[in-house]
Amino acid sequence: MSHGDEQGYSDYGGTGHTRTRLPDQDPYGGAPRRPTRSPSRGLITVVGVVVLLIAAIAFANRGDHPSANSSPPKGTRPQAAPTSPTGTHPVNTKTGGIPSGFARTQQGAESAAANYAVALGSADMFDAAKRHEIVSTVYAPETAAARQSAMDRAYSSRDFLANVGLTEDGTSPKGQLFVSRVVPAGTKVVSSKPDETTVDVWYTTLFGLSGNASKNPVTESWYTSTYVLKWTGNDWKIASDQQKDGPVPLGRDQRASTADDMTKAVEEYGGFTYAR
């Protein structure tokens, strides 16, 4: 993981990571937290995160991928673990504010997948013009048009926006800050060919509204997205993708931050460019 202010490439995104755990009493002013998630909250989580916001994306192949081979003897293990940093810069260019120009290697594909997950899970996806730019940047040309049409329908749904807590034009209510972030924890190459690489990205999400009057406070969830990347236009682009829950770590007993602290953290903590 490389911070945008370091090692010669610029800051990316507006992503940051503030981990919270909500107590029984909602610190954002809403009703007490229930032990099970309501249908509307389930909809917010599924519809509000990355690509599976739309019913058109199939879950037919959402099963787990084969696990990696058992660890080799200590003397034969590689020096770098699957997602350990190698010191190689992922990219030094951007397209529409998204890192681009990744190397035609497995490491380049992993870096592309991680950065594309961040873009697809950002709050910019709720702005039509920015969403179109993101989709056209990260998806392969033959996939982008269908994805854009389906996502436009999903993100313009009044019911969806109401469940998220946003206004009909996709903006936050006065005095509240909308948070939608993806923070990758690791990547894994599932399969690789000269022009196609399948990558799993395991990540946590922050999603909700930060503000004293919020009824949808910022919560975290964990997912794994599988991206089939094709080499096209001298870069890796998403040809297809799917998402599944977890792995989910056990949460620690930490006091949830106040609405003011959460808002301050989201506004002040900047973004990363992700690399192996």
N, C-alpha and C positions, 0 to 999 in steps of 0.2 A: 504494500500500500504506500503510495507516494503522495505527499501533500502537494497541492498546487503551487505553494510558495517555495518549494524546495526543488533542487536538482534541475533547475533550468526550464521547467515547464510551468504553465500558468495555472492559477486556481480554477477549479471546476465546480460549477453547479450551484452552490447554496445548500450542500448537503452537510449534515452534522449528525451527531449521535448523542442524545440525552436519554438515558434509560430510566424509566419510571415504573413504579409498582403502586397501584392505587389501593388505599386502605378501604375498609368497609364503608366509610363515609366519603363521598365524592368531594375532593378539595376544590373542585371547580364550580360548586354550587348546585349540582344536580341532585337527583335522587340517590339514596344509598346504593352502592354497588351490589349487584346480585351475583350469586355464585355461578349461574349459568347465563350464557349470552342469549339475548332476545333475538327473534327472527330479524328485526330491523338492524341490530348491531352485527349479526352474521352477514347480512347483505352488505353493510358498509365495509366490513373487512374484506369480503370476497370481491365486491365490485370496486372498492377503493384502492386496490393494490395492483399495480403493474398491468399485465396484459389480460388477465382473466376477469376484466371488468365487464365483459360482454358475453352474452349467452351464445354467441356464434362460435366461440372458441371451444373446440371439442375436448372432452376429458377421456376419450376412448383409450388413450395410451398413458394414463397418468400413474401407472404402477411404478413401483420402485425399479431402478436400474440394477443390473447385477452388481454385487459388491466387488470391491477391488480384491485382488489376490491377497492372501495372507502375507504378512510382513516377511521379507527375506531375512536370513541370518544377519546379525549385527555387522559383520565384516563386509557384507555385500550391499548394504543399504546405501542409496545415493546420499550425497552431502546435503541436498535440499529436499525437504518434505514437499508434498504436492502443491501447497500454496505458500511456501516460504519465499521471502523476497530474494531475488537474484541480483538486484542492483542494476538491472537493465531498464532503462526508461521505456515506458509503454509507448508514448507518442509525444510529439511536440507541436502538433497541429490540432485544430478544432474545425468542425463543420456545424454551424448553427449553435455554437457554444458547447457542443458535445465532442469529446476527444475522438479523433479519427486518424486514419492512416496507420493502422496496426500492422505489425509484421506478419508475414505469411508463415507463421509457425504456430505450434500448439500454445506457446506462451502468449503470442499475440492474440489468438482466439480467446483465451481465458480473460485477458485484459479487456478485450472488446465486449465480451459477455457481461462482465462485471459493470463496466461503465454504461452499457446499454440498459441494464437493469435499473441503475440509478436514475437515468433519464426517464424511463417509462414509469417509474414510481414517484416522480417529482410532482409538486403542485402545479408546474407548468402544463401538465396534461389537462388541467381544468380550464385553460385558456385556448380557444379554438385555433388561433393563429400559431401559437407556440406548439400546440399539440400536432398540428399538421407538419411543422418543421421537424419535430422529433421523429414522427413516424416515417417521414420521407428520408430521414438521415439514417436511422438504425435498421430499417427493413429493406430487404432486397426489392428491386423495382417491381417484380412480378407479384410481390406480396403486399406492398405498401398500400395500393389503392383499396383493396378489400379491407385491410386493417383500419385504414382511415375512415372509411364509410361506417363500419361497425362501431368504431369508437366514438364517432360523432353522434351516433344515435344513443349510445350509452351515456355519454357525458352531457347530453342535452336533455335527458329525461328529467322531468320535474319531480317525479317520485324519488329518483336517485338523489338528486340535489337536495331535496327536502330531508331525506334520511341522513345524508351526510351533515346537514345543518347549514348548507350554503343557500344563497339567494338564487332566484331563477336565472340570473346571468352568470352564475358560477363564482360569485365573489363572497367573501366572508361578511357576516353581519357586523355592524358597527361595534368597535371595541373588542373584536375577537380576531385571532390570527389563525389562519388555516395552515395545518402542518401535514405534509405528505412526503415522507422521505424513505429511501431504501439505503441500508448500510450493509454492504456485503461482508460476510465473515470468512468466506472461502470459495474457491472454485475447483472444479475437477473435470478433466477431459474424459468423456465417456467413450467416444470413438473418434477416429481421425482418418481422413483421406486427404489426398493432395488439395482438393477444392472444397472439402466439406468437413467440418469439425463439430461434434456435439459436446456441449459444455453444460455442466450443472453449476448453478450459482446458489449458494446457501446464504441467506441474508435475514436481517431483522428489519421490520418496518416501524415507523412512527406515523400515526394517522389520527387526526381529530382536530378539534378547535380549542385553541388556548385562549382563555379569557375568563373573567370572573362569572360571566353569565352563561358560559358554555354548558350545554347539556350533552355534548359529545366530546369529553375531554380526550387529550392525546393519550393513546395507548400503544403498546408494542405487540407485535406478532412475529412469528418466524415461519419462513417458507423456503422452498427450494424450487427454482425455475430451471427448466431444461431448454436450452436454446440450440437449435440446429443452425449453424452459421455456414454460409456459402461465400466463397471468395469471388467477389464481383466488383468491378470498377476499382481494382487495386486496393480493396479493403474487405474486411469481414462484415457481412450483413446478415440479419436474421431472416431465415427462410420459413421457420416455424418455431413455435414455442408452447410450453405448457407449464403448469404450476401445481405444486402439491404442498400440503401443510408440513411444517417441521423440517428437521429435528428441532424440538423445542426444549431449551434448557430449563432446569428448575430455577424459579425466581427466588431471589434473596428477600429477606424481610427488611425492605427499605421503605422509609417514609416517602410518599409521593411529594414532588415539588409543588410549590404554589403556582398559581396561574401566572403571576408576574415573573417568577423565576424561569418557568418554562418558556414564556414569550421571549424573555431576554436571551436565553440560551439559543433558541431557534434563530433569532435575529443576529446574534453575535458570532456564533460558531460557523466557520466557513467550510468550503467543500474540499474534496479530494479527487485526484485522478487515481483510479485503481489499477494496480499491476500485480503480476506474480512476484 
